[in-house]
Amino acid sequence: MSHLPQPASPLNALPNLRTPRRSPSELLLCDVTLREGEQSPGVSFSSAQKVDLALALEAAGVRQIQVGYPGRFERDMNATKAICSALTHAAAEVVALAFVPDWEAEISACLESEAAVVNVVYRASDRLHALLGVTRETVLRRVDSAIRLAASGEATVAFTPSDGTRADHDFLLRMWEVAAEAGADRLYVADSVGAATPELIASLVERARSVGETPIGVHCHNDFGMVVANTCTGVMAGASFADVAVNGLGDRAGNAPLEEVATALELLYELESGIDLTKLTNLSERFATAAGRAVAPNKPVTGHDVFAHTLPTHVAAIEADARAIQPFEPELVGNRQRIDSRPDGTAP
């Protein structure tokens, strides 16, 4: 039975808006903050912090938590094993880079890490192939070998062709096909530099779905401020997995904020996220403290000021109806209503 809150606007459910959308039968939001967050300048989590934050994510309903690169960093191997021991029902995910010289050792280390999911990454665009000095034929052979090695273990195997939104359309499809044939359990659409529009993300998810029955995931970055729109569009186009990060932490402009994606999916698209929305503000604050990066006061969902009102007419409306001048009640996401009128009752 659905436990969705009241939607933010009934117009979002108009039949002509929903017709082209295909939502997944089951959605899994995969948190990548512990890995991507450390790619933000100045951010580093100790192993103890990673375990504590992983448990907080699990308590909030996150069912998959990406830890790091156990094949590249000993601290990530230690953190992965500690997190696997601490979690009771969420799955740990690790990443293996298949384009590096020691790719076999990377994958073997991931299989030894006790993680339930191994995400194998190979670069997809011609621009990045030129930096590696490889041909497309070499790429396909490596993808095949890497996925077969990863699939020789007991972990679920995901394949991410990084920079996929700038890759040759047909070659990207061939990479997915080779990975699926080699044993990949999941295929990702990766907007690694945040260069895609929602329309492109939807198109690529549709194309990836044409490979067969392999479930599709989306991994998006926020370089143009499009990351929530792109992630939600990918989900509504049929992606079953969506990578998110608390407070949008991540490389450059960051990743899709967990709190914004989960709330948007539930209140705008009426799709269950699996997340306990009431824990979002506390979760946001915990990660902000651990990362040493304060939450912006006007940050959607969890910011201090996003449920604050100063205009007297707005204050009067809110006191009569909590949704009159805001799309949902702050308590729904663990935030608070704030009234900040001037002493003389005038607007600022």
Secondary structure, 3 states (H helix, E strand, C coil): CCCCCCCCCHHHHCHHHHCCCCCCCCCEEEECHHHHHHHCCCCCCCHHHHHHHHHHHHHCCCCEEEEECCCCCHHHHHHHHHHHHHCCCCEEEEEEECCCCCHHHHHHHHHHCCCCEEEEEEECCHHHHHHHCCCHHHHHHHHHHHHHHHHCCCCEEEEEEECHHHCCHHHHHHHHHHHHHHCCCEEEEEECCCCCCHHHHHHHHHHHHCCCCCCEEEEEECCCCCHHHHHHHHHHCCCCEEEEEHHHCCCCCCECEHHHHHHHHHHCCCCCCCCCHHHHHHHHHHHHHHHCCCCCCCCCCCCCCCCEECCHHHHHHHHHCCCCCCCCCHHHHCCCCEECCCCCCCCC
